[in-house]
Amino acid sequence: MELLYPIIPILLSILGLAVAVEWVSWQRQRYESRRRSPLSAKLLRSSGSSKRAEFDELAVDRDAWLFLAALGPLIVFSVHVAQSYLVGTPESLVRIGLSVVAGLVMLVVAISKLHTLAKRRWQLRCGMEAELAMGRELDQLMRSGAVVFHDVPAEHFNIDHVVITQGGLYAVETKGRTKPKTDRGKEGVTVVYDGKVLTFPDWVEREPIEQARRQAKWLAKWLTSAVGEKVEVKPVVALPGWYVERKARNDVNVISGMEAPILLKGTPGLTLADSLVRRIAHQMEQRCRDVEPVFYRKGRRDKL
């Protein structure tokens, strides 16, 4: 029995956490057993849905590492005290040193993980807000007859926005990029696009151009197969909050957040038939209507 004394603090901590989680889960199930969702169909995806899902998942990981950072050293100390006063293990510099090192290692590992998670969550938040901002601008185009879908699921990736107009079909890749704090006027918030790369005030990027091109190619291939008619998709990179200076033309268009109405101009010489627009919109809706109401999913059993 004495051998169990050192782990009693750990067992008590785990038991307390388990009881709290199960109690909250039981209370929630009690409430949901008496109510049902008014929504009977899946919802369309919204701007930034994928990033929001990852953001929420990282919040769970963050809480776990916060728990370790807060209670890990305390549990090590409790085990040390239990060994000393309940089991009667004599104190020594070696034992004290091992306990201190174990507590510090747990703390350092937890802090390191929290730093990584915080950085990733900050990046996701920046990208998510950019997608939300761009999504709202694109939604305004629906007043002029455009059809807009967000966060379109593809093969192991997602397309931030798809805009369907009679003048063309666009796959929009939105990038959230922070601005330098130095006061350089308009020059400090301007991106130069030369048809190949994006030149920001302090760095250069090529990947967003290639990414937008790949996504448009995939969408065109999938829609051509889905509607039984050749479909062309124009790739677009959107940079909300930045000014865009275009010095050359290319197959990939780069726009700022406020330049969304440019897409209404369409592609010169191209006009999509109403029937084709409806078929494309139908296929897009079938692909994007996959969001279940969060709090009333059938068979769902959340822990907190």
C-alpha positions as CSV (number, residue, x, y, z in Angstrom):
1,M,0.0,0.0,0.0
2,E,2.8,2.3,0.8
3,L,4.0,2.1,-2.8
4,L,0.8,3.8,-3.9
5,Y,1.3,6.8,-1.7
6,P,3.6,8.8,-4.1
7,I,1.0,8.5,-7.0
8,I,-2.0,9.5,-4.9
9,P,-1.7,13.2,-5.9
10,I,-1.6,12.3,-9.6
11,L,-4.6,10.0,-9.2
12,L,-6.6,12.6,-7.3
13,S,-5.8,15.3,-10.0
14,I,-6.9,12.9,-12.8
15,L,-10.0,11.9,-10.9
16,G,-11.0,15.5,-10.2
17,L,-10.6,16.5,-13.9
18,A,-12.5,13.4,-15.1
19,V,-15.4,14.1,-12.7
20,A,-15.6,17.7,-13.9
21,V,-15.6,16.8,-17.6
22,E,-18.2,14.0,-17.2
23,W,-20.5,16.2,-15.1
24,V,-20.5,19.0,-17.7
25,S,-21.0,16.4,-20.5
26,W,-23.9,14.8,-18.7
27,Q,-25.6,18.1,-18.0
28,R,-25.3,19.0,-21.7
29,Q,-26.7,15.7,-22.8
30,R,-29.6,16.2,-20.4
31,Y,-30.4,19.5,-22.1
32,E,-30.0,18.2,-25.6
33,S,-32.2,15.2,-24.9
34,R,-35.2,17.6,-24.4
35,R,-34.4,19.9,-27.3
36,R,-33.7,19.5,-31.0
37,S,-32.2,21.7,-33.6
38,P,-34.6,23.8,-35.8
39,L,-32.2,23.1,-38.7
40,S,-32.9,20.0,-40.7
41,A,-30.3,20.4,-43.5
42,K,-26.6,20.9,-43.8
43,L,-25.3,24.5,-44.2
44,L,-23.1,26.1,-46.8
45,R,-19.5,26.6,-45.8
46,S,-18.5,30.2,-44.8
47,S,-15.3,32.2,-45.3
48,G,-12.4,30.8,-43.4
49,S,-14.2,27.6,-42.3
50,S,-11.1,25.4,-42.6
51,K,-8.9,27.8,-40.7
52,R,-11.6,28.2,-38.0
53,A,-11.7,24.4,-37.6
54,E,-7.9,24.2,-37.2
55,F,-7.9,27.2,-35.0
56,D,-10.4,25.5,-32.6
57,E,-8.4,22.3,-32.6
58,L,-5.3,24.1,-31.6
59,A,-7.2,25.7,-28.8
60,V,-7.7,22.2,-27.3
61,D,-4.0,21.5,-27.7
62,R,-3.2,24.8,-26.0
63,D,-5.4,24.0,-23.1
64,A,-3.7,20.6,-22.6
65,W,-0.3,22.2,-22.6
66,L,-1.5,25.0,-20.3
67,F,-2.7,22.3,-17.9
68,L,0.7,20.6,-18.0
69,A,2.6,23.9,-17.5
70,A,0.4,24.8,-14.5
71,L,0.0,21.4,-12.8
72,G,3.1,19.4,-14.0
73,P,5.6,20.9,-11.6
74,L,3.0,20.9,-8.8
75,I,2.4,17.1,-9.3
76,V,6.2,16.5,-9.3
77,F,6.5,18.4,-6.0
78,S,3.5,16.5,-4.5
79,V,5.0,13.2,-5.5
80,H,8.3,14.2,-3.9
81,V,6.6,15.3,-0.7
82,A,4.5,12.1,-0.6
83,Q,7.6,10.0,-0.9
84,S,9.3,11.9,1.9
85,Y,6.5,12.1,4.4
86,L,4.2,9.2,3.6
87,V,6.7,6.5,2.5
88,G,9.6,7.8,4.5
89,T,12.1,8.1,1.7
90,P,15.0,10.0,3.1
91,E,15.8,13.4,1.6
92,S,18.9,13.9,-0.5
93,L,20.4,16.3,-2.9
94,V,20.0,13.8,-5.7
95,R,16.3,13.3,-5.0
96,I,15.7,17.1,-4.7
97,G,17.8,17.7,-7.9
98,L,15.8,15.0,-9.9
99,S,12.5,16.5,-8.8
100,V,13.6,20.0,-9.7
101,V,14.9,18.9,-13.1
102,A,11.7,16.9,-13.8
103,G,9.5,19.9,-12.9
104,L,11.6,22.3,-15.0
105,V,11.7,19.9,-18.0
106,M,7.9,19.6,-18.0
107,L,7.6,23.4,-17.7
108,V,10.1,24.1,-20.5
109,V,8.5,21.6,-22.9
110,A,5.1,23.0,-22.2
111,I,6.2,26.6,-22.7
112,S,7.9,25.6,-25.9
113,K,4.8,23.9,-27.2
114,L,2.6,26.9,-26.2
115,H,4.9,29.2,-28.1
116,T,4.6,27.1,-31.2
117,L,0.8,26.9,-30.9
118,A,0.5,30.6,-30.2
119,K,2.5,31.4,-33.3
120,R,0.4,29.1,-35.4
121,R,-2.9,30.4,-34.0
122,W,-1.8,34.0,-34.7
123,Q,-1.0,33.0,-38.3
124,L,-4.4,31.3,-38.6
125,R,-6.2,34.3,-37.1
126,C,-4.5,36.6,-39.6
127,G,-5.5,34.4,-42.5
128,M,-9.0,33.8,-41.2
129,E,-9.7,37.5,-40.8
130,A,-8.3,38.2,-44.3
131,E,-10.7,35.5,-45.8
132,L,-13.6,36.9,-43.8
133,A,-12.9,40.4,-45.1
134,M,-12.5,39.2,-48.7
135,G,-15.5,37.0,-48.4
136,R,-17.7,40.0,-47.4
137,E,-16.4,42.0,-50.4
138,L,-17.1,39.2,-52.8
139,D,-20.6,38.7,-51.3
140,Q,-21.4,42.2,-52.4
141,L,-21.1,41.0,-56.0
142,M,-24.2,38.9,-55.6
143,R,-26.2,42.1,-55.8
144,S,-25.0,42.2,-59.4
145,G,-25.9,38.6,-60.2
146,A,-22.7,36.8,-59.3
147,V,-22.8,33.5,-57.4
148,V,-20.2,33.2,-54.6
149,F,-19.0,30.1,-52.6
150,H,-16.5,30.1,-49.8
151,D,-14.0,27.6,-48.5
152,V,-14.6,25.1,-51.3
153,P,-13.3,21.6,-50.3
154,A,-11.0,20.0,-52.9
155,E,-8.5,17.2,-52.9
156,H,-6.4,17.7,-49.7
157,F,-6.8,21.5,-49.9
158,N,-9.5,24.1,-50.1
159,I,-10.2,27.0,-52.4
160,D,-10.9,30.2,-50.4
161,H,-13.6,31.6,-52.7
162,V,-15.2,30.7,-56.0
163,V,-17.0,33.4,-58.0
164,I,-19.4,32.6,-60.8
165,T,-20.5,35.3,-63.3
166,Q,-21.7,35.2,-66.8
167,G,-18.4,36.8,-67.8
168,G,-16.2,34.1,-66.2
169,L,-15.5,31.8,-63.4
170,Y,-12.8,32.7,-60.8
171,A,-10.9,30.7,-58.1
172,V,-9.8,33.3,-55.5
173,E,-6.9,32.5,-53.2
174,T,-6.8,35.0,-50.3
175,K,-3.6,35.7,-48.4
176,G,-3.4,37.5,-45.1
177,R,-0.1,39.3,-44.9
178,T,0.8,41.7,-42.1
179,K,2.2,45.1,-42.8
180,P,5.4,46.6,-41.5
181,K,5.0,49.1,-38.7
182,T,7.5,51.6,-40.1
183,D,5.9,54.7,-41.5
184,R,6.7,54.6,-45.2
185,G,3.4,56.0,-46.5
186,K,1.8,54.2,-49.4
187,E,5.0,52.5,-50.4
188,G,5.0,50.6,-47.1
189,V,1.5,49.1,-47.9
190,T,1.9,48.4,-51.6
191,V,2.5,45.1,-53.3
192,V,4.1,45.1,-56.8
193,Y,3.1,42.4,-59.1
194,D,5.2,41.9,-62.2
195,G,3.3,38.9,-63.6
196,K,5.6,36.4,-61.9
197,V,6.2,37.4,-58.2
198,L,4.6,39.5,-55.5
199,T,7.1,42.1,-54.1
200,F,6.1,43.2,-50.7
201,P,8.0,46.1,-48.9
202,D,10.3,43.6,-47.1
203,W,10.0,40.3,-48.9
204,V,9.1,38.6,-52.2
205,E,6.7,35.7,-52.7
206,R,6.0,33.4,-55.7
207,E,4.1,30.6,-54.1
208,P,0.7,32.3,-53.9
209,I,0.7,32.7,-57.7
210,E,1.6,29.1,-58.3
211,Q,-1.0,28.0,-55.7
212,A,-3.8,30.0,-57.3
213,R,-2.9,28.5,-60.7
214,R,-2.9,25.0,-59.4
215,Q,-6.3,25.4,-57.7
216,A,-7.9,27.0,-60.7
217,K,-6.6,24.1,-62.9
218,W,-8.1,21.5,-60.5
219,L,-11.4,23.3,-60.3
220,A,-11.7,23.6,-64.1
221,K,-10.9,19.9,-64.5
222,W,-13.5,18.9,-61.8
223,L,-16.3,21.2,-63.1
224,T,-15.7,20.1,-66.7
225,S,-16.3,16.5,-65.6
226,A,-19.2,17.4,-63.3
227,V,-21.2,19.5,-65.9
228,G,-20.2,17.6,-69.0
229,E,-18.9,20.8,-70.7
230,K,-15.6,22.4,-70.9
231,V,-15.2,25.0,-68.2
232,E,-12.4,27.5,-67.8
233,V,-11.4,29.0,-64.4
234,K,-9.4,32.2,-63.9
235,P,-7.0,32.1,-61.0
236,V,-7.0,35.2,-58.7
237,V,-4.9,36.1,-55.7
238,A,-6.5,38.5,-53.2
239,L,-4.6,40.6,-50.7
240,P,-7.0,42.4,-48.4
241,G,-5.7,45.6,-46.9
242,W,-2.9,46.1,-49.4
243,Y,-2.6,48.3,-52.5
244,V,-1.7,46.3,-55.6
245,E,0.5,47.8,-58.3
246,R,0.3,45.7,-61.4
247,K,3.2,46.1,-63.8
248,A,2.5,43.2,-66.1
249,R,-0.4,40.9,-67.1
250,N,-0.5,37.2,-66.6
251,D,-3.0,34.3,-66.4
252,V,-3.1,34.9,-62.6
253,N,-4.8,38.2,-61.6
254,V,-3.8,39.9,-58.3
255,I,-6.3,42.2,-56.6
256,S,-6.7,44.1,-53.3
257,G,-9.7,43.5,-51.1
258,M,-11.5,46.6,-52.4
259,E,-11.0,45.6,-56.1
260,A,-13.5,42.7,-55.9
261,P,-15.8,44.4,-58.4
262,I,-13.1,43.9,-61.1
263,L,-14.3,40.3,-61.3
264,L,-17.7,41.5,-62.6
265,K,-16.1,42.7,-65.8
266,G,-15.5,39.2,-66.8
267,T,-13.1,37.8,-69.4
268,P,-13.2,39.6,-72.7
269,G,-15.0,37.6,-75.4
270,L,-16.4,35.1,-72.9
271,T,-20.0,34.8,-71.9
272,L,-21.4,31.8,-70.0
273,A,-24.9,30.7,-70.9
274,D,-27.5,30.9,-68.1
275,S,-27.9,27.1,-68.1
276,L,-24.2,26.6,-67.7
277,V,-24.1,29.1,-64.8
278,R,-26.9,27.2,-63.1
279,R,-25.3,23.8,-63.6
280,I,-22.0,25.1,-62.2
281,A,-23.7,26.7,-59.2
282,H,-25.6,23.5,-58.5
283,Q,-22.4,21.4,-58.5
284,M,-20.6,23.9,-56.3
285,E,-23.5,24.0,-53.8
286,Q,-23.6,20.2,-53.6
287,R,-19.9,20.3,-52.8
288,C,-20.0,23.1,-50.3
289,R,-23.2,22.2,-48.4
290,D,-21.6,19.9,-45.9
291,V,-21.6,21.8,-42.6
292,E,-23.7,20.3,-39.8
293,P,-25.2,22.5,-37.1
294,V,-22.5,22.5,-34.5
295,F,-24.3,22.0,-31.2
296,Y,-26.9,19.5,-32.4
297,R,-25.1,17.0,-34.4
298,K,-26.7,13.6,-34.2
299,G,-24.8,11.2,-32.0
300,R,-22.4,14.0,-30.9
301,R,-21.0,13.7,-27.4
302,D,-18.7,16.6,-26.6
303,K,-16.5,16.8,-23.6
304,L,-16.7,20.5,-22.6
